[in-house]
Amino acid sequence: MSVTLNCDMGESFGLYRLGDDAGMMPLIDVANVACGFHASDPNHMRATVRRAKENGVKVGAHPSLPDLQGFGRREMKMSREEIANCVLYQVGALMGFLKAENMPLHHIKPHGSLYGMAARQEEIAQGICDAAEIFGVPLFGMTDTLHQKVYQQRGIKFVPEYYADLDYAPGGILIVTREHDAKDPDLMAERCVRALKENKGTANDGSFFPVRCETICVHSDTPNAIEIAKTVRGAIAPWH
């Protein structure tokens, strides 16, 4: 099984800088590029796509709820059609920059609260599918969740993901926080290896939950993201 390392990036905005994209890009296989609703802007989107191309990194869209101030990590009440149009708008914008650099769209990975809502709310997952079907690319998500069921029922390729730098509650519920704290790279690498070797995720109480993993995520806005990415990449080398 070949496992990729992915990163949420391109999340700077105007003069504000977030994450070391230049340092992170050579360490990853796939970049999830912010599309403007939770972070990024046209200049940063194009710069991130160009940087990915220079490093041989595949690019996927990272659409969000329309919540720039909350960085897409606050839930919003939106209809299925609103979600579909929201995703369609953002992915369409990224597609323009990809076309300019002669690169294909690799996948779609919902960001933050949109990702979490899709894992629990069918209408949200269906809305994401309504947009994803148009682009004909896979969707990233978590195993044993509602969005996996909905995506696969709709015939959309599902890529199971495990987070190297986020905590899980017992049972495998992802804990989405407004800000990410620094993590112990060795401990995060150990958890990733367990997920690959034993199909077990690690919850914040030390318990385990079943997981399947084809890609591992490190966030660019985690304070020690580069160190985590280097350590995890080394640890997953047998599966990479």
Disulfide bonds with the S-S distance in Angstrom:
none
